């Protein structure tokens, strides 16, 4: 019972994380797209009632970022058995990370 509860909590927190990341990324991308439309870098033939952007820009970004997150999770699960992974228990530091990444294997 407790394992089921923990799995449910992990699943719901994962869904919340995906939703939050998707929403934040879609908002940022929509703002960048509006900047491109405003400066003339791109042009929508019939932008609609919301100004210079097409109505489908934000939903398109939501769909794109949701797809990317789900595909990433699928690949991470599918490849987890073939890749060595470790869970870090330290707070981490950029210096140690850079040293670990740049160190040559002996």
Secondary structure by P-SEA (a helix, b strand, c coil): caaaaaaaaaaaaaaaaaaaaaaaaaaaaaaaaaaaaaaccccccccccccccccaaaaaaaaaaaaaaaaaaaaaaaacccbbbbbbcccccaaaaaaaaacccc
